[in-house]
Amino acid sequence: MTQASSRTRAQAEIAFAEAQSQFLARERPIDELDAIAQARAEKTLRLKTARMARDEEERARVAAPTSSKPSKRA
């Protein structure tokens, strides 16, 4: 009888391991997609910050009075 219960238990453990590995296999792509989305968001934020800084420098350069050379009038 212990042999029968051991065999049943072994079969149950194998079935559980298969079910668990299938569950983890489904979860892995979701984690990868989350990592990709997070990396994309970080890159977007970095590029947006750089663009805003560049635009601010350009606005300051345009607004600042430029020292022009006095024109030589003859």
Protein Blocks (a to p, Z undefined) as FASTA:
>chain_A
ZZmmmmmmmmmmmmmmmmmmmmmmmmmmmmmmmmmmmmmmmmmmmmmmmmmmmmmmmmmm
mmpccdddddddZZ
